[in-house]
Amino acid sequence: MFRESVIAETTSTVEELTGKAPRSLTEWLTDNLDVFRA
């Protein structure tokens, strides 16, 4: 479904709940890389 862009809706939910703009998966993985190395 995601690969085919069937679910292409964008929302502001993350920012509304956290007060911060959403980050890309690459940014999140870079920030949390040490967790996966443990």
FENTAJO-V38235 format. One record per residue. N is the residue number from 1. RES is the residue in three letters. OMEGA is omega in whole degrees, -180 to 180 (NA if undefined). BURIAL is + if it has 16 or more other ideal C-beta (glycine too) atoms within 10 Angstrom, else -. D_CENTER is the distance of its C-alpha to the mean C-alpha in Angstrom with 1 decimal. Layout:
# FENTAJO-V38235
<<N,RES,OMEGA,BURIAL,D_CENTER> <N,RES,OMEGA,BURIAL,D_CENTER>>
This chain:
# FENTAJO-V38235
<<1,MET,-179,-,17.1> <2,PHE,-179,-,13.8> <3,ARG,-178,-,15.8> <4,GLU,-180,-,18.4> <5,SER,177,-,16.2> <6,VAL,178,-,17.8> <7,ILE,-176,-,14.8> <8,ALA,-178,-,14.1> <9,GLU,175,-,14.0> <10,THR,180,-,11.7> <11,THR,178,-,12.1> <12,SER,-174,-,12.1> <13,THR,-178,-,11.6> <14,VAL,-179,-,8.8> <15,GLU,178,-,11.2> <16,GLU,-178,-,14.2> <17,LEU,-174,-,13.5> <18,THR,-176,-,12.5> <19,GLY,-180,-,14.3> <20,LYS,177,-,11.7> <21,ALA,178,-,9.8> <22,PRO,178,-,6.0> <23,ARG,176,-,5.2> <24,SER,177,-,4.9> <25,LEU,179,-,5.0> <26,THR,178,-,8.5> <27,GLU,-179,-,8.4> <28,TRP,179,-,7.0> <29,LEU,178,-,9.6> <30,THR,-179,-,12.1> <31,ASP,-175,-,12.1> <32,ASN,-176,-,12.5> <33,LEU,-179,-,14.7> <34,ASP,178,-,17.8> <35,VAL,-178,-,16.7> <36,PHE,179,-,16.8> <37,ARG,-176,-,20.1> <38,ALA,NA,-,21.8>>
